[in-house]
Amino acid sequence: MRRHQTDLLYSIRERGSGAETLVYVLVEHSSRVGRWMAFRLLEYQLGIWRDLLRQRPRLRRLPRIVPVVIHHGRRAWWAATEFAELVAGTGDGEKVWRQPRYRYAVLSTAEMAPDQLDCLALSLFGKLTMAALQFVPRADASRLAAAFGRWGGLMRRLLAGPSGEEAMVALSQYVLTTTVVPEDALIEIVEKEVSRGARNIMETTGARLRREGRAEGRAEGGRSILCSQLQARLAAAADETMADLALRLLTADSLADLFGDDPSGD
């Protein structure tokens, strides 16, 4: 979901001791399995601890971090979940203790049946998000209609709840940007399997995405033109020192000043 963070850090307190434990959740949007995920997570954990030490200079001990990876894709997760498996020579029990030792948990929706997804202990939005991640990309119109038919009831409940429209906008944005089904066919499926309200949100979100795409295209075109002009200006600067040109890049108040154009046209 582009509007929602895919890196989440939760702080929980253990019953009894009250000790703080951090739960770091990484949603892996790539359909590929990250071979070096254990290494990446180690870097993220070190960054979290480093920030904590800056914020709490009197901290006596670092809180535990429980890393969790949520993965969706065609293939099940096969990468090592134990960091020591990535380090050469750690197969010998004598040497394992000399390396950082930790593992992470993986929740992979690959090969997960819809009824298994329904049983996950997640919120309405959580279940719908997992369903969208796994079953929307690459689905044709018939499979997409089946998916919306299966989870249409959850969507209606989501819409009726607090922040339901905002959540539906996020789902709509993801579906619209990942599906291979034409937008008009998708909108008809949503109205039939979910509700007219969901259709209106999907339609409005699609129109916004198209406007943003056109604006981004115009901005990219402007950047390309400007880069071409700069390249041409640099190529024509044979009699000008790079120091002079660099100074003008920093001090020019307008493109005319930068390119040395005469406003009169002479």
Secondary structure, 3 states (H helix, E strand, C coil): CCCCCCEEEEEEECCCCCCEEEEEEEEECCCCCCCCHHHHHHHHHHHHHHHHHHHCCCCCCCCEEEEEEEECCCCCCCCCCEHHHHCCCCCCHHHHCCCCCCECEEEECCCCCHHHHHCCCCCHHHHHHHHHHHHCCCCCHHHHHHHHHHHHHHHHHHHHCCCHHHHHHHHHHHHHHHCCCCHHHHHHHHHHHCCHHHHHHHHHHHHHHHHHHHHHHHHHHHHHHHHHHHHHHHHCCCCCCHHHHHHHHHHCCCHHHHHCCCCCCC
